[in-house]
Amino acid sequence: MSLYDIPLRTLTGDATSLADYRGKAVLLVNVASKCGLTPQYAGLEKLQQQYGERGFAVIGVPCNQFAGQEPGSAEEIQTFCSATYGVTFPMLEKADVNGAGQHPLYAELTQVADEAGEAGDVQWNFEKFLISPAGEVVARIRPRTEPEAPEVVAAIEAQLPA
């Protein structure tokens, strides 16, 4: 199944899919508002601002599976992200990234190994998946790696459309 074919919903409940981003590089990140890694929102927004006009998008996927660190409603999440970090990138509805209720998108994403060769469950909030303009997962970046780390920026720049 292509990542583009998986039905998704925006944080506001509208139907969408990754097909809307065909031809763009996408950094898909499971996010949470009450996590020690939450300040990564600032770096994600900087990437969106820096590369957005060059065919790149960050997409956030709120997830409450890790120590209940995303307990809010869709409206609370949206308000927090925009008021605290000035987030302008799109957000999807809250989803499970692991386990029995795992969203079909994450069933596909978690088959991809990180640079250490490990696939499987998302480890924590702010795990990142870089998707090429052709819809292929080209990098899996573990949660503690900052969005603006040189290796992340280099991977994004390598995927920007010509």
ChimeraX commands (.cxc) that place a marker at each C-alpha (Angstrom):
marker #1 position 0.00,0.00,0.00 radius 0.5
marker #1 position 1.28,3.46,-0.87 radius 0.5
marker #1 position 1.53,5.99,1.93 radius 0.5
marker #1 position -0.48,8.27,-0.37 radius 0.5
marker #1 position -3.47,5.89,-0.25 radius 0.5
marker #1 position -3.94,5.86,3.54 radius 0.5
marker #1 position -6.92,7.98,4.62 radius 0.5
marker #1 position -6.05,10.58,7.24 radius 0.5
marker #1 position -7.86,13.33,9.11 radius 0.5
marker #1 position -6.62,16.77,10.01 radius 0.5
marker #1 position -6.68,17.95,13.60 radius 0.5
marker #1 position -9.92,19.76,12.76 radius 0.5
marker #1 position -11.46,16.51,11.44 radius 0.5
marker #1 position -11.26,17.14,7.69 radius 0.5
marker #1 position -10.40,14.23,5.38 radius 0.5
marker #1 position -6.90,14.37,3.91 radius 0.5
marker #1 position -4.07,12.10,2.83 radius 0.5
marker #1 position -0.37,12.31,2.12 radius 0.5
marker #1 position -1.33,12.44,-1.57 radius 0.5
marker #1 position -1.86,16.16,-0.89 radius 0.5
marker #1 position 1.94,16.31,-0.43 radius 0.5
marker #1 position 2.92,14.29,-3.50 radius 0.5
marker #1 position 6.06,15.85,-4.97 radius 0.5
marker #1 position 7.14,17.33,-1.62 radius 0.5
marker #1 position 9.54,16.13,1.03 radius 0.5
marker #1 position 7.65,15.52,4.28 radius 0.5
marker #1 position 8.88,15.18,7.85 radius 0.5
marker #1 position 6.15,13.32,9.74 radius 0.5
marker #1 position 6.48,13.56,13.54 radius 0.5
marker #1 position 4.41,12.16,16.40 radius 0.5
marker #1 position 4.09,15.06,18.81 radius 0.5
marker #1 position 2.97,15.76,22.39 radius 0.5
marker #1 position 2.37,18.95,24.35 radius 0.5
marker #1 position 3.52,17.81,27.79 radius 0.5
marker #1 position 6.77,16.00,27.01 radius 0.5
marker #1 position 10.36,16.86,27.84 radius 0.5
marker #1 position 10.94,16.87,24.07 radius 0.5
marker #1 position 8.05,19.31,23.39 radius 0.5
marker #1 position 10.50,22.20,22.75 radius 0.5
marker #1 position 11.31,20.37,19.48 radius 0.5
marker #1 position 8.18,22.10,18.14 radius 0.5
marker #1 position 10.34,25.23,17.79 radius 0.5
marker #1 position 12.89,23.43,15.62 radius 0.5
marker #1 position 10.18,21.79,13.55 radius 0.5
marker #1 position 8.59,25.17,12.88 radius 0.5
marker #1 position 11.99,26.62,11.89 radius 0.5
marker #1 position 12.40,23.81,9.35 radius 0.5
marker #1 position 8.90,24.51,8.02 radius 0.5
marker #1 position 9.72,28.20,7.64 radius 0.5
marker #1 position 13.14,27.57,6.11 radius 0.5
marker #1 position 12.15,24.92,3.56 radius 0.5
marker #1 position 8.37,25.23,3.14 radius 0.5
marker #1 position 8.59,27.27,-0.05 radius 0.5
marker #1 position 11.08,24.79,-1.49 radius 0.5
marker #1 position 8.71,21.80,-1.51 radius 0.5
marker #1 position 8.90,20.64,2.10 radius 0.5
marker #1 position 6.35,20.17,4.86 radius 0.5
marker #1 position 6.40,19.14,8.49 radius 0.5
marker #1 position 3.28,17.24,9.55 radius 0.5
marker #1 position 2.54,16.69,13.23 radius 0.5
marker #1 position 0.63,13.69,14.55 radius 0.5
marker #1 position -0.45,14.17,18.17 radius 0.5
marker #1 position -0.17,10.97,20.18 radius 0.5
marker #1 position -1.14,10.25,23.79 radius 0.5
marker #1 position 0.47,6.80,24.03 radius 0.5
marker #1 position 3.62,7.84,25.86 radius 0.5
marker #1 position 2.93,8.58,29.54 radius 0.5
marker #1 position -0.29,10.41,28.63 radius 0.5
marker #1 position 1.69,13.42,27.41 radius 0.5
marker #1 position -0.90,14.58,24.84 radius 0.5
marker #1 position -4.15,14.56,26.83 radius 0.5
marker #1 position -5.78,17.58,25.18 radius 0.5
marker #1 position -8.64,17.90,22.76 radius 0.5
marker #1 position -7.98,18.85,19.14 radius 0.5
marker #1 position -8.78,22.48,19.97 radius 0.5
marker #1 position -6.48,22.48,23.03 radius 0.5
marker #1 position -3.63,20.97,21.00 radius 0.5
marker #1 position -4.08,23.53,18.20 radius 0.5
marker #1 position -4.17,26.44,20.66 radius 0.5
marker #1 position -1.10,25.19,22.54 radius 0.5
marker #1 position 0.94,24.69,19.37 radius 0.5
marker #1 position 0.10,28.04,17.82 radius 0.5
marker #1 position 0.26,30.11,21.02 radius 0.5
marker #1 position 3.38,28.50,22.50 radius 0.5
marker #1 position 5.48,27.67,19.44 radius 0.5
marker #1 position 3.85,29.59,16.57 radius 0.5
marker #1 position 3.25,26.33,14.73 radius 0.5
marker #1 position 2.03,26.85,11.17 radius 0.5
marker #1 position 2.61,23.34,9.82 radius 0.5
marker #1 position -0.35,20.97,9.42 radius 0.5
marker #1 position -1.42,18.70,12.23 radius 0.5
marker #1 position -3.32,15.45,11.88 radius 0.5
marker #1 position -5.83,14.08,14.36 radius 0.5
marker #1 position -4.56,12.35,17.48 radius 0.5
marker #1 position -3.53,8.79,16.64 radius 0.5
marker #1 position -2.00,5.67,18.14 radius 0.5
marker #1 position 1.44,4.99,16.68 radius 0.5
marker #1 position 1.92,1.58,18.35 radius 0.5
marker #1 position -0.17,-1.31,19.61 radius 0.5
marker #1 position -3.55,-2.80,18.76 radius 0.5
marker #1 position -5.05,0.56,17.75 radius 0.5
marker #1 position -2.05,1.57,15.63 radius 0.5
marker #1 position -3.03,3.92,12.82 radius 0.5
marker #1 position -2.54,2.31,9.37 radius 0.5
marker #1 position -0.05,5.06,8.49 radius 0.5
marker #1 position 2.17,4.03,11.38 radius 0.5
marker #1 position 1.72,0.33,10.51 radius 0.5
marker #1 position 3.57,1.21,7.30 radius 0.5
marker #1 position 6.06,3.69,8.78 radius 0.5
marker #1 position 7.24,1.42,11.60 radius 0.5
marker #1 position 8.38,-1.22,9.10 radius 0.5
marker #1 position 11.22,1.15,8.19 radius 0.5
marker #1 position 14.49,0.78,10.09 radius 0.5
marker #1 position 16.45,3.63,11.64 radius 0.5
marker #1 position 20.15,4.14,10.87 radius 0.5
marker #1 position 21.04,1.44,13.42 radius 0.5
marker #1 position 18.91,-1.03,11.45 radius 0.5
marker #1 position 16.08,-1.18,13.98 radius 0.5
marker #1 position 12.46,-1.16,12.81 radius 0.5
marker #1 position 9.38,-1.72,14.92 radius 0.5
marker #1 position 7.54,0.40,17.46 radius 0.5
marker #1 position 7.93,4.15,17.75 radius 0.5
marker #1 position 10.14,4.70,20.81 radius 0.5
marker #1 position 8.65,7.93,22.19 radius 0.5
marker #1 position 7.19,11.29,21.24 radius 0.5
marker #1 position 8.93,13.22,18.45 radius 0.5
marker #1 position 10.10,10.25,16.40 radius 0.5
marker #1 position 10.52,11.53,12.84 radius 0.5
marker #1 position 10.00,9.92,9.44 radius 0.5
marker #1 position 11.34,11.66,6.33 radius 0.5
marker #1 position 9.27,10.90,3.24 radius 0.5
marker #1 position 10.64,11.61,-0.23 radius 0.5
marker #1 position 8.71,13.53,-2.90 radius 0.5
marker #1 position 7.97,10.10,-4.44 radius 0.5
marker #1 position 6.29,8.90,-1.23 radius 0.5
marker #1 position 9.07,6.62,0.05 radius 0.5
marker #1 position 10.29,6.68,3.65 radius 0.5
marker #1 position 13.97,7.58,3.30 radius 0.5
marker #1 position 14.92,8.16,6.94 radius 0.5
marker #1 position 13.71,7.27,10.41 radius 0.5
marker #1 position 15.03,9.61,13.06 radius 0.5
marker #1 position 14.68,8.71,16.71 radius 0.5
marker #1 position 13.05,11.08,19.22 radius 0.5
marker #1 position 16.07,12.57,20.94 radius 0.5
marker #1 position 17.60,13.79,17.67 radius 0.5
marker #1 position 16.78,17.48,17.39 radius 0.5
marker #1 position 14.93,18.58,14.24 radius 0.5
marker #1 position 17.73,21.01,13.37 radius 0.5
marker #1 position 20.55,18.49,13.86 radius 0.5
marker #1 position 22.99,18.60,10.93 radius 0.5
marker #1 position 22.13,15.05,9.83 radius 0.5
marker #1 position 18.40,15.85,9.76 radius 0.5
marker #1 position 18.93,19.07,7.80 radius 0.5
marker #1 position 21.21,17.25,5.32 radius 0.5
marker #1 position 18.62,14.48,4.85 radius 0.5
marker #1 position 15.86,17.07,4.24 radius 0.5
marker #1 position 17.99,19.06,1.80 radius 0.5
marker #1 position 18.80,15.85,-0.12 radius 0.5
marker #1 position 15.05,15.27,-0.62 radius 0.5
marker #1 position 13.96,18.75,-1.66 radius 0.5
marker #1 position 12.47,18.73,-5.16 radius 0.5
marker #1 position 14.73,20.15,-7.86 radius 0.5
marker link #1:1,2 radius 0.2
marker link #1:2,3 radius 0.2
marker link #1:3,4 radius 0.2
marker link #1:4,5 radius 0.2
marker link #1:5,6 radius 0.2
marker link #1:6,7 radius 0.2
marker link #1:7,8 radius 0.2
marker link #1:8,9 radius 0.2
marker link #1:9,10 radius 0.2
marker link #1:10,11 radius 0.2
marker link #1:11,12 radius 0.2
marker link #1:12,13 radius 0.2
marker link #1:13,14 radius 0.2
marker link #1:14,15 radius 0.2
marker link #1:15,16 radius 0.2
marker link #1:16,17 radius 0.2
marker link #1:17,18 radius 0.2
marker link #1:18,19 radius 0.2
marker link #1:19,20 radius 0.2
marker link #1:20,21 radius 0.2
marker link #1:21,22 radius 0.2
marker link #1:22,23 radius 0.2
marker link #1:23,24 radius 0.2
marker link #1:24,25 radius 0.2
marker link #1:25,26 radius 0.2
marker link #1:26,27 radius 0.2
marker link #1:27,28 radius 0.2
marker link #1:28,29 radius 0.2
marker link #1:29,30 radius 0.2
marker link #1:30,31 radius 0.2
marker link #1:31,32 radius 0.2
marker link #1:32,33 radius 0.2
marker link #1:33,34 radius 0.2
marker link #1:34,35 radius 0.2
marker link #1:35,36 radius 0.2
marker link #1:36,37 radius 0.2
marker link #1:37,38 radius 0.2
marker link #1:38,39 radius 0.2
marker link #1:39,40 radius 0.2
marker link #1:40,41 radius 0.2
marker link #1:41,42 radius 0.2
marker link #1:42,43 radius 0.2
marker link #1:43,44 radius 0.2
marker link #1:44,45 radius 0.2
marker link #1:45,46 radius 0.2
marker link #1:46,47 radius 0.2
marker link #1:47,48 radius 0.2
marker link #1:48,49 radius 0.2
marker link #1:49,50 radius 0.2
marker link #1:50,51 radius 0.2
marker link #1:51,52 radius 0.2
marker link #1:52,53 radius 0.2
marker link #1:53,54 radius 0.2
marker link #1:54,55 radius 0.2
marker link #1:55,56 radius 0.2
marker link #1:56,57 radius 0.2
marker link #1:57,58 radius 0.2
marker link #1:58,59 radius 0.2
marker link #1:59,60 radius 0.2
marker link #1:60,61 radius 0.2
marker link #1:61,62 radius 0.2
marker link #1:62,63 radius 0.2
marker link #1:63,64 radius 0.2
marker link #1:64,65 radius 0.2
marker link #1:65,66 radius 0.2
marker link #1:66,67 radius 0.2
marker link #1:67,68 radius 0.2
marker link #1:68,69 radius 0.2
marker link #1:69,70 radius 0.2
marker link #1:70,71 radius 0.2
marker link #1:71,72 radius 0.2
marker link #1:72,73 radius 0.2
marker link #1:73,74 radius 0.2
marker link #1:74,75 radius 0.2
marker link #1:75,76 radius 0.2
marker link #1:76,77 radius 0.2
marker link #1:77,78 radius 0.2
marker link #1:78,79 radius 0.2
marker link #1:79,80 radius 0.2
marker link #1:80,81 radius 0.2
marker link #1:81,82 radius 0.2
marker link #1:82,83 radius 0.2
marker link #1:83,84 radius 0.2
marker link #1:84,85 radius 0.2
marker link #1:85,86 radius 0.2
marker link #1:86,87 radius 0.2
marker link #1:87,88 radius 0.2
marker link #1:88,89 radius 0.2
marker link #1:89,90 radius 0.2
marker link #1:90,91 radius 0.2
marker link #1:91,92 radius 0.2
marker link #1:92,93 radius 0.2
marker link #1:93,94 radius 0.2
marker link #1:94,95 radius 0.2
marker link #1:95,96 radius 0.2
marker link #1:96,97 radius 0.2
marker link #1:97,98 radius 0.2
marker link #1:98,99 radius 0.2
marker link #1:99,100 radius 0.2
marker link #1:100,101 radius 0.2
marker link #1:101,102 radius 0.2
marker link #1:102,103 radius 0.2
marker link #1:103,104 radius 0.2
marker link #1:104,105 radius 0.2
marker link #1:105,106 radius 0.2
marker link #1:106,107 radius 0.2
marker link #1:107,108 radius 0.2
marker link #1:108,109 radius 0.2
marker link #1:109,110 radius 0.2
marker link #1:110,111 radius 0.2
marker link #1:111,112 radius 0.2
marker link #1:112,113 radius 0.2
marker link #1:113,114 radius 0.2
marker link #1:114,115 radius 0.2
marker link #1:115,116 radius 0.2
marker link #1:116,117 radius 0.2
marker link #1:117,118 radius 0.2
marker link #1:118,119 radius 0.2
marker link #1:119,120 radius 0.2
marker link #1:120,121 radius 0.2
marker link #1:121,122 radius 0.2
marker link #1:122,123 radius 0.2
marker link #1:123,124 radius 0.2
marker link #1:124,125 radius 0.2
marker link #1:125,126 radius 0.2
marker link #1:126,127 radius 0.2
marker link #1:127,128 radius 0.2
marker link #1:128,129 radius 0.2
marker link #1:129,130 radius 0.2
marker link #1:130,131 radius 0.2
marker link #1:131,132 radius 0.2
marker link #1:132,133 radius 0.2
marker link #1:133,134 radius 0.2
marker link #1:134,135 radius 0.2
marker link #1:135,136 radius 0.2
marker link #1:136,137 radius 0.2
marker link #1:137,138 radius 0.2
marker link #1:138,139 radius 0.2
marker link #1:139,140 radius 0.2
marker link #1:140,141 radius 0.2
marker link #1:141,142 radius 0.2
marker link #1:142,143 radius 0.2
marker link #1:143,144 radius 0.2
marker link #1:144,145 radius 0.2
marker link #1:145,146 radius 0.2
marker link #1:146,147 radius 0.2
marker link #1:147,148 radius 0.2
marker link #1:148,149 radius 0.2
marker link #1:149,150 radius 0.2
marker link #1:150,151 radius 0.2
marker link #1:151,152 radius 0.2
marker link #1:152,153 radius 0.2
marker link #1:153,154 radius 0.2
marker link #1:154,155 radius 0.2
marker link #1:155,156 radius 0.2
marker link #1:156,157 radius 0.2
marker link #1:157,158 radius 0.2
marker link #1:158,159 radius 0.2
marker link #1:159,160 radius 0.2
marker link #1:160,161 radius 0.2
marker link #1:161,162 radius 0.2
view
